Amino acid sequence: MPAKRTITIVGGGVIGLTTAYALIQAGHDVTLIEREDNVGLQASFGNGGQLSYRYVRPLADAGVPLDAVSWMFRAGSPISLKLRPDWHQWRWLLDFLAACNARTNQKNASILLKLALRSQKTLHQWQQDGLDGFLWRQPGKLVVYRNAAKFKKAAKAVINPQQEQVLTPQECARIEPAFASLAPRLAGGIFSPDDEVADCHLFCQSLLTALQSHPSFRLLRGEARLEGGENDRCRITIDGVKHETDVIVLAAGLASRALAKPLDIALPLYGLKGYSLTVQADDAVLPTVSVTDYDNRVVYARLGNRLRLAAMVDIGALDASINPERIEHLKRLAAETLPAAGPYTSAATWAGMRPATPTGVPIIAPTQWKNLLLNVGHGALGFTLSVGSALTIRDLVEGMHT
Ligand SMILES: Cc1cc2nc3c(=O)[nH]c(=O)nc-3n(C[C@H](O)[C@H](O)[C@H](O)COP(=O)(O)OP(=O)(O)OC[C@H]3O[C@@H](n4cnc5c(N)ncnc54)[C@H](O)[C@@H]3O)c2cc1C
């Protein structure tokens, strides 16, 4: 039996909460610190809901720089770039460009796949143990391609044809009839039958409810800060008051970069803004399968009796405020692609910042501070990778000598 420790987690998003759950299950005393009035209100709130376990290729890939140049001249492009006089942005972009090659993409995709599959397996165990209430389903994920060359490339990259089935446009329409009218405009699709969807915000709330029934857990509302201390151990304060703990896990999403700075840890995190729309619609018009329109980079997921659409990567956005032009474009795309689920004019709108590393691989690691672990940088896949990341932290805690 590993030693019981008191562990403090900074950040009550999906990463902090899954970490808390894994550590409570391993028998530790856990305090979670969140500065907002509730958990899961930042990047984990209105995301695409995809538990995209098989489809984990990082954004940085061969061809992306060229695509990005063409997107820069196209109104309503899936990726927008605003260059700023900010060394951190330039550094991040240079590292991103360095990762835009097939070899690095494949290497990072296999790291992500391993983490994703561990996430999937353990989430199912947690569900068997009673965790529920987050609109989980396993309908599979269909990625549809309009561009023939992109489809050919994706089809070639399939490793296991059982788990990633290459489909004709007609087969795509059969798998998800709600998108049948799109078939004549498609080159084909790839269907991953094992992929899942759920509501990430409800997942955060379910985790909190389960944690709060445990005597070794407590949630503290307040602003955490980190500073260097003696004997290679760092210190934590909450609203300026010193807080005693054996181990600190930094899981504060994008804010982790600023929190780690006083500790001489330069985290390569950058916020990639994205948007979502949520509409209520009749069961009959909602898709069952979760669908990604690859060329427009829009994901469509049914969450209960709602449809959630998520899209866009804005590089250089300063905060998560909603840009009206981008959201109007998303509404137009939705109305063209899936008109029956509209009208989208009254959809609930949301924007969030993906806490992204240049490679797309999160940082789940010890630091030069003996009592500090990092669980940050999950970018576009934080919901998908959260449970596996939490287990990695649990394993690291067990090997710690603080
Ligand atoms: C448009 C969009 C669509 C997405 N779609 C998907 C998807 O379909 N599937 C998927 O897997 N992922 C998706 N993602 C990515 C996913 O949402 C993120 O990777 C994930 O939510 C990051 O979780 P986090 O816990 O690291 O960060 P957050 O959810 O931002 O949580 C960090 C928490 O730390 C708190 N905090 C910060 N600083 C402090 C402090 N000093 N003291 C105390 N608390 C602090 C914050 O208040 C916040 O609650 C999407 C993201 C976006 C933006």
The ligand as an SDF file (V2000), in Angstrom:
LIG
                    3D

 53 58  0  0  0  0  0  0  0  0999 V2000
  -14.1390   25.1950  -28.4970 C   0  0  0  0  0  0  0  0  0  0  0  0
  -13.4910   24.0430  -27.7710 C   0  0  0  0  0  0  0  0  0  0  0  0
  -13.8820   22.7520  -28.0640 C   0  0  0  0  0  0  0  0  0  0  0  0
  -13.2670   21.6760  -27.4310 C   0  0  0  0  0  0  0  0  0  0  0  0
  -13.7180   20.4260  -27.6970 N   0  0  0  0  0  0  0  0  0  0  0  0
  -13.1540   19.3690  -27.0610 C   0  0  0  0  0  0  0  0  0  0  0  0
  -13.6540   18.0480  -27.3030 C   0  0  0  0  0  0  0  0  0  0  0  0
  -14.6180   17.8570  -28.0370 O   0  0  0  0  0  0  0  0  0  0  0  0
  -13.0300   17.0070  -26.6840 N   0  0  0  0  0  0  0  0  0  0  0  0
  -11.9560   17.1990  -25.8580 C   0  0  0  0  0  0  0  0  0  0  0  0
  -11.4130   16.2010  -25.3790 O   0  0  0  0  0  0  0  0  0  0  0  0
  -11.5100   18.4310  -25.5730 N   0  0  0  0  0  0  0  0  0  0  0  0
  -12.0770   19.5230  -26.1480 C   0  0  0  0  0  0  0  0  0  0  0  0
  -11.6240   20.7840  -25.9010 N   0  0  0  0  0  0  0  0  0  0  0  0
  -10.4670   20.9500  -25.0060 C   0  0  0  0  0  0  0  0  0  0  0  0
  -10.8370   20.8830  -23.5260 C   0  0  0  0  0  0  0  0  0  0  0  0
  -12.0090   21.6240  -23.3040 O   0  0  0  0  0  0  0  0  0  0  0  0
   -9.6640   21.4340  -22.6880 C   0  0  0  0  0  0  0  0  0  0  0  0
   -8.4690   20.7940  -23.0540 O   0  0  0  0  0  0  0  0  0  0  0  0
   -9.9000   21.1750  -21.2010 C   0  0  0  0  0  0  0  0  0  0  0  0
  -11.1380   21.7040  -20.8160 O   0  0  0  0  0  0  0  0  0  0  0  0
   -8.7880   21.7950  -20.3590 C   0  0  0  0  0  0  0  0  0  0  0  0
   -9.0880   21.5170  -19.0240 O   0  0  0  0  0  0  0  0  0  0  0  0
   -8.2410   22.1290  -17.8340 P   0  0  0  0  0  0  0  0  0  0  0  0
   -8.7940   21.5570  -16.5910 O   0  0  0  0  0  0  0  0  0  0  0  0
   -6.7820   21.9850  -18.1240 O   0  0  0  0  0  0  0  0  0  0  0  0
   -8.5090   23.7130  -17.9180 O   0  0  0  0  0  0  0  0  0  0  0  0
   -9.7780   24.5400  -17.4110 P   0  0  0  0  0  0  0  0  0  0  0  0
  -11.0390   23.8390  -17.6860 O   0  0  0  0  0  0  0  0  0  0  0  0
   -9.6090   25.9150  -17.9540 O   0  0  0  0  0  0  0  0  0  0  0  0
   -9.5980   24.5470  -15.8450 O   0  0  0  0  0  0  0  0  0  0  0  0
   -8.5970   25.2820  -15.1810 C   0  0  0  0  0  0  0  0  0  0  0  0
   -9.2010   25.7500  -13.8710 C   0  0  0  0  0  0  0  0  0  0  0  0
   -8.1760   26.3410  -13.0760 O   0  0  0  0  0  0  0  0  0  0  0  0
   -8.7430   27.4450  -12.3790 C   0  0  0  0  0  0  0  0  0  0  0  0
   -7.6640   28.3300  -11.9850 N   0  0  0  0  0  0  0  0  0  0  0  0
   -6.8190   29.0080  -12.7890 C   0  0  0  0  0  0  0  0  0  0  0  0
   -5.9360   29.7180  -12.0540 N   0  0  0  0  0  0  0  0  0  0  0  0
   -6.2250   29.4680  -10.7490 C   0  0  0  0  0  0  0  0  0  0  0  0
   -5.6560   29.9100   -9.5180 C   0  0  0  0  0  0  0  0  0  0  0  0
   -4.6200   30.7530   -9.4860 N   0  0  0  0  0  0  0  0  0  0  0  0
   -6.2020   29.4730   -8.3710 N   0  0  0  0  0  0  0  0  0  0  0  0
   -7.2640   28.6200   -8.3810 C   0  0  0  0  0  0  0  0  0  0  0  0
   -7.8450   28.1790   -9.5230 N   0  0  0  0  0  0  0  0  0  0  0  0
   -7.3200   28.5890  -10.6910 C   0  0  0  0  0  0  0  0  0  0  0  0
   -9.6710   28.0540  -13.4390 C   0  0  0  0  0  0  0  0  0  0  0  0
  -10.6380   28.8970  -12.8470 O   0  0  0  0  0  0  0  0  0  0  0  0
  -10.2600   26.8250  -14.0770 C   0  0  0  0  0  0  0  0  0  0  0  0
  -11.4630   26.4120  -13.4570 O   0  0  0  0  0  0  0  0  0  0  0  0
  -12.2300   21.8960  -26.4840 C   0  0  0  0  0  0  0  0  0  0  0  0
  -11.8630   23.1980  -26.1520 C   0  0  0  0  0  0  0  0  0  0  0  0
  -12.4900   24.2760  -26.7770 C   0  0  0  0  0  0  0  0  0  0  0  0
  -12.1000   25.6750  -26.3850 C   0  0  0  0  0  0  0  0  0  0  0  0
  1  2  1  0
  2  3  1  0
  2 52  2  0
  3  4  2  0
  4  5  1  0
  4 50  1  0
  5  6  2  0
  6  7  1  0
  6 13  1  0
  7  8  2  0
  7  9  1  0
  9 10  1  0
 10 11  2  0
 10 12  1  0
 12 13  2  0
 13 14  1  0
 14 15  1  0
 14 50  1  0
 15 16  1  0
 16 17  1  0
 16 18  1  0
 18 19  1  0
 18 20  1  0
 20 21  1  0
 20 22  1  0
 22 23  1  0
 23 24  1  0
 24 25  2  0
 24 26  1  0
 24 27  1  0
 27 28  1  0
 28 29  2  0
 28 30  1  0
 28 31  1  0
 31 32  1  0
 32 33  1  0
 33 34  1  0
 33 48  1  0
 34 35  1  0
 35 36  1  0
 35 46  1  0
 36 37  1  0
 36 45  1  0
 37 38  2  0
 38 39  1  0
 39 40  1  0
 39 45  2  0
 40 41  1  0
 40 42  2  0
 42 43  1  0
 43 44  2  0
 44 45  1  0
 46 47  1  0
 46 48  1  0
 48 49  1  0
 50 51  2  0
 51 52  1  0
 52 53  1  0
M  END
$$$$
